[in-house]
Amino acid sequence: MKIDSLILQLPPPFNYYRLMCDSDHLHFGLWLPDAPGLTVEGAQERMFEKLVSYLPEPPAKILDVGCGLGCSADMLSSKGFDVTAIAPSPELIEYAIQRYGADKDCFRVLDLFDEDVSILAEGSYDALFFQESLQYLRPLNEVMRKARRLLRDKGLLIIADQVCYDGKLKSETAVHMSRDIYAALSESGFRITEDQKIGREVVPTCEWAVDRLTELFDDLVSALNDPNAEDHLLSFLNKWKKQKAWHESGRFGYEIFVGKKDPFFIRSYKEGDEHEILAMFNEVFKEDRSLDQWYWKFRDNPFGSHEVCMAFSQDDKIVSHYAGFPVCLSSASEDDGRVLNFTVPQIGDTMTDPSIRRIGLGKTGILARTAHYFYAKFCEGSVPFGYGPNTANMRKLGERYLGYIYLDPIPFWVRDLSRAPFRRPGLLSRILQGFTVEEVDSVNEEWDTLFDRLCPVYRFLIRRDATYVKWRYLDCPDKVHRVFTVRKRGALVGWSVFSLRNKKLLWGDALFAKECLDGLSHLFYHFSTKCFPEAVSIQAWFSYHPEWWSNHLKTLGFEAVREPNDLAFCYHTFWNDILDNEKLHEKLNTSFYYTWGDSDLF
């Protein structure tokens, strides 16, 4: 194998890449179905042309950050762009100058963080171009802040790179987490106009690299002037095999990000934000939420705290808010009853300042941007999905711009007490069945035991154990929830939570043993005569499953009608290794037991 001396001077792995390729275009290719038999060079050219399509029109001034061997910078120059290309390696820049810089002065030995005012002056560029160079730069927030300073108003940041979706791989790769790139862009004042996930279209590059390295392995070992060449190349080959496997399993991907310099910044909660958040909430929703309520919901939640994201204007005013409070879900296997517990965010308090609701359309609107930042910050790679109730008039917005998938409408169960009050169970029934009803203000391990026993029967639900009930109802500063237990000969067999509003009794939550449903009759008679005698009706949200539960509601005189606000639960899925996303919709629609208390509306 005859090798150009310039190639031998390149640092690894650039020398390996260049020996593998027939050109200096050392980037991933874009392999689309409409071009079978495409060569790697053709795929690389397709990727380059795709990236160029996002750039402003020539003669825009472009900074090519981490320019590699200079091929992309030369191609941009040939299209009429005013290009400056930088890399911290003298060997790379020397190669680029020898190959492409003889008649132009565009290559510089510089790191992005250097303070060269002639090249890296504030507001100098129309676009910054990162083609597979971002993975070598960190920390991301400093990279994005420096990029923002270098750009002119409305300047563009183009990023094309491998990304990681599985946090467990962070110690094995320099590739950034996709969610971290998205978050850093948003926090640094970039409006993300494109986020193209094209992992499937670049996987053939991994296949080509493995095959090509294997084919040329012995020739490369012989050609390289390095006594450790065989070990180095073997390690290099194994890394490509790993990357190929990670791409194929969905743990790795490839994304194109286009960020536009913007006057709005998005970030997560910082101490003290709650005061401005409360002011905005009370203004938007015309309510009077207290600081204690906010702390209970977002700070003192035992399952996670401060999952709150906000957009700010340049004068540091909150203009958008998207938040969730974590809850623990339990999923019982149908085969062996084994229970999987995991945390998901229940979305709530979605709001925007009226003054900015028309700024940006669709996914570029402030609320949508805040939501997608929340997904990147708190969800991607760590939770299988987030969920919450939504109204029918928000459905199109949710589906198109927030990535929501909707479940069947919420069943709204109603019983009219003014016409058909609950009858007192007979004396013989009270004696033989042994049910007793009690209002409680504390919980203990007995509640955990009950949930663990019932979870395989309910199959898929929020983990309604002692920790959850205490936080969700007993500790709630609203003090509107009343918790009742039903016992059978002293043993806890069920419980329910109620709240009275305008003579309507809201039945917000319940968990009962299937074999002890007769205890509900005792419960209803107890509270309708002794606790809530003024109630004229009972209203509840309960899913239709488990079927034995909804069937019993009907025997108690409840009727399922259309929810007054056309509410339905919706969810957004994320890459994860917890649940099978393809089967999640069916699981939620046919197995998820939910109640009014599974929202923040009770």
Secondary structure as GFF3:
##gff-version 3
##sequence-region A 1 602
A	DSSP	alpha_helix	5	8	.	.	.	ID=ss1
A	DSSP	alpha_helix	14	20	.	.	.	ID=ss2
A	DSSP	alpha_helix	40	52	.	.	.	ID=ss3
A	DSSP	beta_strand	61	65	.	.	.	ID=ss4
A	DSSP	alpha_helix	71	78	.	.	.	ID=ss5
A	DSSP	beta_strand	82	87	.	.	.	ID=ss6
A	DSSP	alpha_helix	90	100	.	.	.	ID=ss7
A	DSSP	beta_strand	107	109	.	.	.	ID=ss8
A	DSSP	beta_strand	125	131	.	.	.	ID=ss9
A	DSSP	three_ten_helix	134	136	.	.	.	ID=ss10
A	DSSP	alpha_helix	140	150	.	.	.	ID=ss11
A	DSSP	beta_strand	151	164	.	.	.	ID=ss12
A	DSSP	three_ten_helix	167	172	.	.	.	ID=ss13
A	DSSP	alpha_helix	178	187	.	.	.	ID=ss14
A	DSSP	beta_strand	190	197	.	.	.	ID=ss15
A	DSSP	alpha_helix	199	223	.	.	.	ID=ss16
A	DSSP	alpha_helix	229	249	.	.	.	ID=ss17
A	DSSP	beta_strand	252	261	.	.	.	ID=ss18
A	DSSP	beta_strand	265	268	.	.	.	ID=ss19
A	DSSP	alpha_helix	273	285	.	.	.	ID=ss20
A	DSSP	alpha_helix	291	294	.	.	.	ID=ss21
A	DSSP	pi_helix	295	299	.	.	.	ID=ss22
A	DSSP	beta_strand	308	312	.	.	.	ID=ss23
A	DSSP	beta_strand	318	332	.	.	.	ID=ss24
A	DSSP	beta_strand	339	352	.	.	.	ID=ss25
A	DSSP	three_ten_helix	354	356	.	.	.	ID=ss26
A	DSSP	three_ten_helix	362	364	.	.	.	ID=ss27
A	DSSP	alpha_helix	366	374	.	.	.	ID=ss28
A	DSSP	pi_helix	375	379	.	.	.	ID=ss29
A	DSSP	beta_strand	385	390	.	.	.	ID=ss30
A	DSSP	three_ten_helix	392	394	.	.	.	ID=ss31
A	DSSP	alpha_helix	395	401	.	.	.	ID=ss32
A	DSSP	beta_strand	405	409	.	.	.	ID=ss33
A	DSSP	beta_strand	411	416	.	.	.	ID=ss34
A	DSSP	alpha_helix	427	433	.	.	.	ID=ss35
A	DSSP	beta_strand	435	440	.	.	.	ID=ss36
A	DSSP	alpha_helix	445	458	.	.	.	ID=ss37
A	DSSP	beta_strand	460	462	.	.	.	ID=ss38
A	DSSP	alpha_helix	466	469	.	.	.	ID=ss39
A	DSSP	pi_helix	470	474	.	.	.	ID=ss40
A	DSSP	beta_strand	482	488	.	.	.	ID=ss41
A	DSSP	beta_strand	491	501	.	.	.	ID=ss42
A	DSSP	beta_strand	504	512	.	.	.	ID=ss43
A	DSSP	three_ten_helix	514	516	.	.	.	ID=ss44
A	DSSP	alpha_helix	519	526	.	.	.	ID=ss45
A	DSSP	pi_helix	527	531	.	.	.	ID=ss46
A	DSSP	beta_strand	537	541	.	.	.	ID=ss47
A	DSSP	alpha_helix	547	555	.	.	.	ID=ss48
A	DSSP	beta_strand	559	562	.	.	.	ID=ss49
A	DSSP	beta_strand	568	573	.	.	.	ID=ss50
A	DSSP	alpha_helix	581	591	.	.	.	ID=ss51
A	DSSP	beta_strand	592	593	.	.	.	ID=ss52
A	DSSP	three_ten_helix	596	598	.	.	.	ID=ss53
###
